Amino acid sequence: MKVTIIGAGYVGLVTSACLADIGNDVVCLDIDVNKIEFLNAGGVPIYEPGLQALLLANRQAGRLRFTSEADLAIAHGDLVFIATSTPEGEDGHADLKNVLAAAQSIGARMTGFTVVVTKSTVPVGTAEKVHVLLDDALHARGFATAHAGREEKGQPTFSVVSNPEFLKEGAAVADFMRPDRIVIGTTPDAAGVRALALMRQLYAPFNRHHERTLCMDLRSAEFTKYAANAMLATRISLMNELANLADKVGVDIERVRQGIGADPRIGFGFLYAGTGYGGSCFPKDVQALIRTADDCGQTLKVLQAVQETNHAQKSILLEKIEAYFGSELQGRTFAMWGLAFKPNTDDMREAPSRVLIRALIERGVRVQLHDPVAMEQAQQVLALDLADIADGAQRVSFYPQALNALNGADALVIMTEWTAYRSPDFAAIKQGLRHPIIFDGRNVYDPEVVGEAGLQYEGVGRRCALVHDKKELNI
Ligand SMILES: NC(=O)c1ccc[n+]([C@@H]2O[C@H](COP(=O)([O-])OP(=O)(O)OC[C@H]3O[C@@H](n4cnc5c(N)ncnc54)[C@H](O)[C@@H]3O)[C@@H](O)[C@H]2O)c1
């Protein structure tokens, strides 16, 4: 099928590569001319396992093209996906300007029958806004307003479909190729029925094992995406609150995680305590859902608490560092392993590491950083994050080798659970540090193993594993 994807970001690139890989003829459009040039020169602007090989193979096979020419791209696709960013707006609502600009661009150029698919995460009612924009654009081109389902000779017609994306960064290609579910929201009119048939045809190769498609109305599809992220964010914040309590009452949250995860009603996924969630989705999507509810006169109390807990959790390691070293940290140096908001990505958007780095720099500390893939991105975002702190950026250094980042550091801080950090040479860590302590923000290590190596250990919700005299606890 002929498919156009608007937006060559994490979602747009993965969607383009995967749809091309199953045999579709895909054109991917982005307004960022440099990004398109880079892609056309064989570069891959993001790190995502498996993506580079897919892009290369499908470009070589002639099934995938990149362009910044809207005319070419919109003329190409019978299905046109909008996968542009929807960042948090100033008032906390999702900022729809990129989605609406893409819709306008489609409306100004579409011919024949076009299925316009919103893949970006967008608030309830956005597909209807896109429909109005497309209608207006056709009107401006001198066509009669295209009522859904009506097709006259030479009259472009369209149907707007909501097809939210559930892929996880770090496993995006695998998630897209083997989705848990494919949510498709359509209108109940004739154009919607036609659009649904095309969407089913497009996704049929992903349904060979069993049917994964869930068909629903537009608004329910849009809401499903927010509800999913709200649920996942809630699990993380609840687990973090329990972990903080575990620290106070002498409980190992890792044991508890396994104890509750074994219950099939709960399950093991998304139950890790740590330094809070980040990334380009949960923070803005939780906030946008809260704003949607505000608009309807409803307060989402649970989600407000989720957000508050997450905000506080990003400082949990700072509290532990100050508890150990005292609040006067000036002149100290900390090594940090892991900068990306989670493993297997270079995405630094809302990464908890940024909050801790800034807090440490504000306190006069030096930081020595390592990440297997996110150092380039980190360099860019930290330059901006620390721009208002005199000599802030000078107190940040990057190390290509994780162990080298330890040299002369007072302590090691773990912020991302990359597999490369899972089984380190603890003796070398001890040798490199001035104080033998690891602050493990992702509970990667077994406190006993770390202890046996002569290192002290501070995880999140794991004090019981270390405190043998229970009088030290607050109970
Ligand atoms: N990143 C994820 O893990 C993920 C997962 C599921 C859903 N989503 C949602 O998907 C959407 C895209 O997210 P992302 O992370 O891929 O964003 P991104 O910032 O990585 O990429 C967005 C791309 O869109 C381009 N763009 C913006 N306006 C444009 C326009 N008018 N025409 C053409 N290109 C335009 C930008 O230049 C950029 O390359 C968001 O709504 C996000 O919430 C993201």
The ligand as an SDF file (V2000), in Angstrom:
LIG
                    3D

 44 48  0  0  0  0  0  0  0  0999 V2000
    8.4600    8.4610   21.6890 N   0  0  0  0  0  0  0  0  0  0  0  0
    7.6630    7.4970   22.1110 C   0  0  0  0  0  0  0  0  0  0  0  0
    8.0680    6.5400   22.7620 O   0  0  0  0  0  0  0  0  0  0  0  0
    6.1920    7.5410   21.7830 C   0  0  0  0  0  0  0  0  0  0  0  0
    5.4130    6.3910   21.9620 C   0  0  0  0  0  0  0  0  0  0  0  0
    4.0610    6.4470   21.6520 C   0  0  0  0  0  0  0  0  0  0  0  0
    3.5040    7.6220   21.2080 C   0  0  0  0  0  0  0  0  0  0  0  0
    4.2780    8.7350   21.0730 N   0  0  0  0  0  0  0  0  0  0  0  0
    3.6670    9.9550   20.5620 C   0  0  0  0  0  0  0  0  0  0  0  0
    3.9920   10.0610   19.1830 O   0  0  0  0  0  0  0  0  0  0  0  0
    4.1780   11.4410   18.8220 C   0  0  0  0  0  0  0  0  0  0  0  0
    5.5660   11.6410   18.2450 C   0  0  0  0  0  0  0  0  0  0  0  0
    6.5010   11.3800   19.2580 O   0  0  0  0  0  0  0  0  0  0  0  0
    8.0550   11.2490   18.9390 P   0  0  0  0  0  0  0  0  0  0  0  0
    8.7130   10.8440   20.1980 O   0  0  0  0  0  0  0  0  0  0  0  0
    8.2360   10.4370   17.7220 O   0  0  0  0  0  0  0  0  0  0  0  0
    8.3980   12.7730   18.5960 O   0  0  0  0  0  0  0  0  0  0  0  0
    9.7740   13.3570   18.0260 P   0  0  0  0  0  0  0  0  0  0  0  0
    9.9240   14.6840   18.6560 O   0  0  0  0  0  0  0  0  0  0  0  0
   10.8670   12.3440   18.1690 O   0  0  0  0  0  0  0  0  0  0  0  0
    9.5110   13.5150   16.4600 O   0  0  0  0  0  0  0  0  0  0  0  0
    8.5750   14.3660   15.9220 C   0  0  0  0  0  0  0  0  0  0  0  0
    9.0360   14.7580   14.5100 C   0  0  0  0  0  0  0  0  0  0  0  0
    7.9790   15.4880   13.8850 O   0  0  0  0  0  0  0  0  0  0  0  0
    8.5650   16.5010   13.0800 C   0  0  0  0  0  0  0  0  0  0  0  0
    7.5460   17.5200   12.7940 N   0  0  0  0  0  0  0  0  0  0  0  0
    6.9900   18.4190   13.6340 C   0  0  0  0  0  0  0  0  0  0  0  0
    6.0630   19.1390   12.9930 N   0  0  0  0  0  0  0  0  0  0  0  0
    6.0120   18.6950   11.7040 C   0  0  0  0  0  0  0  0  0  0  0  0
    5.2440   19.0250   10.5660 C   0  0  0  0  0  0  0  0  0  0  0  0
    4.3230   19.9640   10.6260 N   0  0  0  0  0  0  0  0  0  0  0  0
    5.4860   18.3720    9.4110 N   0  0  0  0  0  0  0  0  0  0  0  0
    6.4260   17.3900    9.3470 C   0  0  0  0  0  0  0  0  0  0  0  0
    7.1750   17.0180   10.4090 N   0  0  0  0  0  0  0  0  0  0  0  0
    6.9670   17.6620   11.5700 C   0  0  0  0  0  0  0  0  0  0  0  0
    9.7300   16.9890   13.9130 C   0  0  0  0  0  0  0  0  0  0  0  0
   10.6730   17.6780   13.1270 O   0  0  0  0  0  0  0  0  0  0  0  0
   10.2580   15.6600   14.4880 C   0  0  0  0  0  0  0  0  0  0  0  0
   11.2330   15.0980   13.6350 O   0  0  0  0  0  0  0  0  0  0  0  0
    3.8970   12.2420   20.0780 C   0  0  0  0  0  0  0  0  0  0  0  0
    2.5500   12.6070   20.1090 O   0  0  0  0  0  0  0  0  0  0  0  0
    4.1710   11.2300   21.1900 C   0  0  0  0  0  0  0  0  0  0  0  0
    3.4550   11.5270   22.3640 O   0  0  0  0  0  0  0  0  0  0  0  0
    5.6150    8.7170   21.3210 C   0  0  0  0  0  0  0  0  0  0  0  0
  1  2  1  0
  2  3  2  0
  2  4  1  0
  4  5  1  0
  4 44  2  0
  5  6  2  0
  6  7  1  0
  7  8  2  0
  8  9  1  0
  8 44  1  0
  9 10  1  0
  9 42  1  0
 10 11  1  0
 11 12  1  0
 11 40  1  0
 12 13  1  0
 13 14  1  0
 14 15  2  0
 14 16  1  0
 14 17  1  0
 17 18  1  0
 18 19  2  0
 18 20  1  0
 18 21  1  0
 21 22  1  0
 22 23  1  0
 23 24  1  0
 23 38  1  0
 24 25  1  0
 25 26  1  0
 25 36  1  0
 26 27  1  0
 26 35  1  0
 27 28  2  0
 28 29  1  0
 29 30  1  0
 29 35  2  0
 30 31  1  0
 30 32  2  0
 32 33  1  0
 33 34  2  0
 34 35  1  0
 36 37  1  0
 36 38  1  0
 38 39  1  0
 40 41  1  0
 40 42  1  0
 42 43  1  0
M  CHG  2   8   1  16  -1
M  END
$$$$
